[in-house]
Amino acid sequence: MDLFDNTVNINLLIEDFPDLVFWKNKDLIYQGCNKNVARLLGYNNSSEIIGKTDDYLAKKLHWSTERLSHLKAMDKIIIQEGTELSEEDIIPINDTIRIYLTTKKPILKNGDIIGVLGISIDITHIKNMENELKEAKEKNELYLHGLVENLPQLVYWKDKNLIYQGCNRLCAALLNLETPEHIIGKSDNDFGWSSERIEALHQIDRLILRDGKPQHVEDTIPVNGINRVFLTSKNPIIAKNGEIFGILGISTDITEQKRMEEELRKAKEKAEAANLAKTEFI
């Protein structure tokens, strides 16, 4: 496969990527994006973002100074420390509010950081379901039970001692439990998981109980002998008096999403290798 074919493949992957994909150079100037980002920013094609900065976009799209400052500070941390960061981002689109889980990571070349790659997954439906679940629990336990049982996500909840108090049928099936009720009274130690996985889960749970803030993590879970990747959103369960008395978890299967990300990464590596080979030949 020559350089042209590699370039075409990676461009097609990025353009057809269902989420928002964008990248900047070390000076935080945009070098490209896919069509979903271009459409979101009001551009006709992806190339129009090249050379733009968040300062420019902030003026164009009327972003708040707080949002602009936060975006720039986040990017600088990635450039300076070479770390990967994830956070929820609220973006107004056509007079509606969409919520994205944005992951930013450094772009490396020969070990040097040359820019920032961002991928934003629309999690509005997840957040809406979380809100629906919370409201349903307060208004009608019976309605909540029916809603939870039929959700296509894994849903489960623990008390503040990290003891399971319930789950839906899909979660029970994954844990090889006869019914959702069989999870009551169990802990993460009861499912044959490694001590490392259990400690990682407990660290997140303790953080939620301490700070009262949601946490989002990727979690690999073996399902019928095959590793599936889930995007897990955990939230504190808060009583009317403000006391945190438990944790609600919702896990969405994003295995296909991760597969596409891996294909994108491999295509990028092939394109870069082909480009390097062509340069050395010349």
Backbone torsions as a table, in degrees:
resi	resn	phi	psi	omega
1	MET	NA	126.7	-177.5
2	ASP	-85.8	178.9	-176.7
3	LEU	-60.3	-39.1	-179.3
4	PHE	-61.0	-45.8	-179.8
5	ASP	-62.3	-42.1	178.7
6	ASN	-62.5	-43.6	-178.6
7	THR	-64.7	-42.4	178.6
8	VAL	-61.4	-44.2	-179.0
9	ASN	-60.9	-46.4	-177.9
10	ILE	-68.4	-36.4	178.3
11	ASN	-65.7	-40.6	178.5
12	LEU	-65.0	-41.8	178.9
13	LEU	-60.2	-46.2	-178.2
14	ILE	-67.0	-46.1	-176.7
15	GLU	-61.9	-38.0	-177.3
16	ASP	-91.7	1.7	178.8
17	PHE	-60.8	130.3	-174.7
18	PRO	-70.2	-15.2	-177.4
19	ASP	-105.5	-176.7	179.0
20	LEU	-87.4	126.6	178.8
21	VAL	-127.4	130.2	179.8
22	PHE	-151.5	159.7	179.4
23	TRP	-149.5	149.7	-178.0
24	LYS	-129.1	160.4	174.4
25	ASN	-86.2	-173.7	-175.7
26	LYS	-64.6	-23.5	178.5
27	ASP	-89.5	8.1	177.9
28	LEU	64.7	34.5	173.8
29	ILE	-102.1	129.8	-176.4
30	TYR	-62.7	134.4	178.8
31	GLN	-113.6	-7.1	178.7
32	GLY	167.5	169.5	177.5
33	CYS	-165.9	174.3	174.3
34	ASN	-96.8	177.0	-172.4
35	LYS	-66.2	-27.5	179.1
36	ASN	-67.6	-37.7	175.8
37	VAL	-67.1	-45.7	180.0
38	ALA	-57.2	-44.8	-179.9
39	ARG	-63.8	-40.9	179.7
40	LEU	-62.4	-37.2	-177.5
41	LEU	-87.0	-0.6	176.8
42	GLY	86.2	20.5	178.7
43	TYR	-100.3	154.1	179.3
44	ASN	-81.0	-29.3	177.5
45	ASN	-145.9	164.5	-172.3
46	SER	-65.3	-30.8	-174.6
47	SER	-66.5	-19.6	-177.2
48	GLU	-67.0	-16.6	-179.4
49	ILE	-81.2	-18.4	-176.3
50	ILE	-60.2	129.7	179.7
51	GLY	90.2	-8.0	-179.8
52	LYS	-84.3	159.8	176.6
53	THR	-125.3	168.8	177.0
54	ASP	-66.8	-27.8	175.5
55	ASP	-62.4	-43.9	179.2
56	TYR	-64.4	-46.5	-178.5
57	LEU	-65.4	-33.5	179.2
58	ALA	-61.6	-40.7	178.2
59	LYS	-70.0	-42.1	-178.1
60	LYS	-64.8	-40.0	-172.9
61	LEU	-106.0	4.2	177.3
62	HIS	60.5	43.5	173.8
63	TRP	-70.3	151.1	177.2
64	SER	-72.4	157.0	177.3
65	THR	-63.6	-32.0	179.3
66	GLU	-65.8	-43.3	179.4
67	ARG	-63.9	-45.3	-179.7
68	LEU	-60.9	-47.1	-179.2
69	SER	-61.9	-39.5	-179.1
70	HIS	-66.8	-44.2	179.5
71	LEU	-60.6	-43.7	-178.6
72	LYS	-67.4	-40.4	179.6
73	ALA	-65.2	-39.5	179.4
74	MET	-63.4	-45.2	-179.6
75	ASP	-64.2	-38.9	-179.2
76	LYS	-65.2	-37.2	177.1
77	ILE	-62.6	-42.5	-179.9
78	ILE	-63.8	-43.4	-179.5
79	ILE	-66.3	-43.3	-175.0
80	GLN	-77.4	-37.6	-173.5
81	GLU	-105.8	-12.2	179.1
82	GLY	67.5	27.3	-176.8
83	THR	-101.4	160.8	175.6
84	GLU	-99.7	134.5	-177.8
85	LEU	-127.5	144.7	176.6
86	SER	-132.7	144.8	177.8
87	GLU	-161.8	162.2	173.1
88	GLU	-82.1	141.7	-178.9
89	ASP	-134.7	127.4	179.4
90	ILE	-97.3	121.7	-177.0
91	ILE	-126.0	124.3	176.0
92	PRO	-76.2	129.1	179.4
93	ILE	-132.4	117.1	178.4
94	ASN	49.8	50.4	177.3
95	ASP	66.9	13.1	173.8
96	THR	-121.9	157.8	-179.5
97	ILE	-101.4	124.3	175.0
98	ARG	-114.1	142.8	-178.8
99	ILE	-112.5	128.2	-178.7
100	TYR	-118.9	146.3	168.1
101	LEU	-98.7	108.8	-175.7
102	THR	-101.3	127.2	174.8
103	THR	-113.5	126.2	178.0
104	LYS	-119.7	138.2	-179.6
105	LYS	-141.6	155.5	179.7
106	PRO	-70.8	144.9	172.2
107	ILE	-95.5	124.4	-174.9
108	LEU	-110.0	144.2	173.0
109	LYS	-141.3	116.8	-176.7
110	ASN	55.4	34.2	178.1
111	GLY	86.2	-7.9	-179.6
112	ASP	-98.9	143.8	177.0
113	ILE	-80.0	120.0	-178.2
114	ILE	-115.1	-1.4	179.9
115	GLY	174.6	-167.6	-177.9
116	VAL	-130.8	129.9	174.7
117	LEU	-106.6	131.7	179.0
118	GLY	-122.4	136.6	174.2
119	ILE	-129.7	122.9	-177.6
120	SER	-115.4	120.5	179.5
121	ILE	-99.4	128.1	178.8
122	ASP	-71.4	113.1	-180.0
123	ILE	-114.1	21.0	-179.2
124	THR	-56.2	-42.4	-178.8
125	HIS	-64.6	-34.7	178.0
126	ILE	-67.0	-46.0	179.9
127	LYS	-64.2	-37.5	177.9
128	ASN	-64.0	-40.5	178.8
129	MET	-65.6	-38.1	178.2
130	GLU	-61.3	-45.1	179.9
131	ASN	-65.2	-40.6	178.4
132	GLU	-62.2	-40.5	180.0
133	LEU	-64.3	-42.8	-179.6
134	LYS	-64.3	-45.8	-179.6
135	GLU	-64.8	-40.7	-179.3
136	ALA	-63.8	-37.0	-179.6
137	LYS	-64.0	-38.4	-179.6
138	GLU	-73.0	-35.5	-173.5
139	LYS	-89.4	-41.0	-171.9
140	ASN	-158.0	106.4	-178.4
141	GLU	-63.0	-34.1	-179.5
142	LEU	-67.5	-43.0	178.0
143	TYR	-62.9	-41.3	178.7
144	LEU	-59.1	-44.2	-178.5
145	HIS	-59.2	-46.0	180.0
146	GLY	-65.0	-39.7	-179.8
147	LEU	-65.1	-48.4	-177.5
148	VAL	-63.5	-42.9	-176.1
149	GLU	-60.9	-29.2	-173.6
150	ASN	-105.6	5.0	177.0
151	LEU	-70.6	144.5	178.4
152	PRO	-81.0	3.1	176.8
153	GLN	-102.6	162.8	170.8
154	LEU	-78.0	126.4	179.8
155	VAL	-127.1	132.8	-178.4
156	TYR	-156.3	159.6	179.5
157	TRP	-147.1	147.6	-177.6
158	LYS	-125.2	160.9	171.7
159	ASP	-87.0	-177.4	-174.9
160	LYS	-72.4	-8.9	173.3
161	ASN	-93.6	8.7	178.5
162	LEU	65.6	31.7	174.8
163	ILE	-101.0	128.9	-178.0
164	TYR	-63.5	135.3	177.7
165	GLN	-114.2	-4.5	178.6
166	GLY	167.6	167.9	176.2
167	CYS	-164.4	174.7	175.7
168	ASN	-96.5	177.1	-174.6
169	ARG	-63.1	-39.0	-179.3
170	LEU	-62.7	-41.4	178.4
171	CYS	-66.4	-42.9	179.3
172	ALA	-61.1	-41.2	-179.9
173	ALA	-64.3	-41.5	179.8
174	LEU	-63.4	-33.5	-178.9
175	LEU	-90.1	7.0	178.8
176	ASN	60.8	38.0	175.6
177	LEU	-99.0	144.6	-177.7
178	GLU	-65.3	-42.8	179.5
179	THR	-140.5	161.0	176.6
180	PRO	-58.2	-30.8	-178.6
181	GLU	-63.7	-23.5	-177.6
182	HIS	-71.1	-10.1	178.8
183	ILE	-82.2	-19.6	-176.0
184	ILE	-61.7	127.6	179.8
185	GLY	91.9	-9.1	179.1
186	LYS	-87.6	163.9	175.9
187	SER	-127.0	177.8	179.3
188	ASP	-64.3	-15.3	180.0
189	ASN	-78.0	-7.1	-172.2
190	ASP	-97.2	7.1	-172.6
191	PHE	-119.2	14.3	176.1
192	GLY	73.9	19.0	179.2
193	TRP	-79.2	158.4	179.8
194	SER	-69.3	156.6	178.8
195	SER	-62.6	-32.3	179.2
196	GLU	-66.4	-44.0	179.5
197	ARG	-64.6	-43.2	-179.5
198	ILE	-62.1	-44.1	-180.0
199	GLU	-64.1	-39.3	178.4
200	ALA	-63.1	-43.1	177.8
201	LEU	-62.6	-43.2	-178.0
202	HIS	-68.5	-33.3	177.2
203	GLN	-62.4	-43.4	178.6
204	ILE	-65.9	-44.3	-179.2
205	ASP	-62.4	-43.2	-179.8
206	ARG	-65.4	-34.8	178.1
207	LEU	-64.5	-41.6	178.5
208	ILE	-64.8	-44.4	-179.8
209	LEU	-65.3	-32.2	-179.1
210	ARG	-78.3	-47.5	-172.8
211	ASP	-97.2	-19.2	-179.7
212	GLY	71.0	25.4	-177.9
213	LYS	-118.7	146.4	178.8
214	PRO	-64.6	154.4	176.2
215	GLN	-132.9	144.3	-179.8
216	HIS	-126.9	126.8	-178.7
217	VAL	-140.5	154.6	169.6
218	GLU	-92.0	138.2	-175.4
219	ASP	-136.5	129.0	177.6
220	THR	-96.1	121.9	-176.4
221	ILE	-126.0	128.0	176.6
222	PRO	-71.7	126.0	179.2
223	VAL	-126.6	113.8	-178.5
224	ASN	53.2	42.3	177.2
225	GLY	81.8	1.3	-179.3
226	ILE	-120.3	132.4	178.3
227	ASN	-74.2	122.8	175.7
228	ARG	-112.0	144.0	-179.6
229	VAL	-102.9	128.7	-178.9
230	PHE	-118.1	143.0	168.7
231	LEU	-95.2	111.4	-174.8
232	THR	-103.0	127.4	175.8
233	SER	-112.5	120.1	179.6
234	LYS	-115.6	135.5	-177.7
235	ASN	-131.5	148.1	174.8
236	PRO	-70.3	141.6	171.5
237	ILE	-95.0	119.2	-170.9
238	ILE	-116.1	130.1	177.9
239	ALA	-75.0	168.5	-179.3
240	LYS	-61.6	-26.7	178.9
241	ASN	-83.9	4.3	177.4
242	GLY	91.2	-3.1	-178.8
243	GLU	-80.4	135.0	175.8
244	ILE	-81.6	121.5	-178.2
245	PHE	-121.8	8.2	178.3
246	GLY	177.3	-172.9	-177.6
247	ILE	-134.9	132.3	175.3
248	LEU	-106.8	128.9	179.5
249	GLY	-119.9	137.4	174.7
250	ILE	-130.0	122.1	-177.1
251	SER	-117.1	122.6	-179.1
252	THR	-107.5	131.3	-179.4
253	ASP	-71.0	116.0	179.3
254	ILE	-119.3	27.1	-178.3
255	THR	-57.2	-43.3	-179.3
256	GLU	-65.0	-39.2	177.4
257	GLN	-59.9	-45.3	-179.6
258	LYS	-66.7	-33.6	177.8
259	ARG	-63.8	-41.0	179.2
260	MET	-67.0	-37.6	177.3
261	GLU	-62.4	-40.1	179.7
262	GLU	-67.3	-39.2	176.5
263	GLU	-62.9	-40.5	178.0
264	LEU	-62.4	-43.1	-179.8
265	ARG	-63.7	-45.1	-178.9
266	LYS	-65.4	-39.7	179.0
267	ALA	-64.2	-38.8	178.8
268	LYS	-64.3	-43.3	179.9
269	GLU	-63.7	-40.4	178.9
270	LYS	-64.3	-41.1	179.9
271	ALA	-64.7	-42.0	179.4
272	GLU	-66.1	-40.0	179.3
273	ALA	-65.4	-41.3	179.3
274	ALA	-65.7	-39.4	179.5
275	ASN	-65.3	-40.8	178.9
276	LEU	-65.6	-41.9	179.1
277	ALA	-62.6	-39.8	179.3
278	LYS	-66.9	-39.6	179.7
279	THR	-64.5	-43.8	179.6
280	GLU	-65.5	-35.1	179.1
281	PHE	-65.5	-43.2	-179.9
282	ILE	-67.7	NA	NA
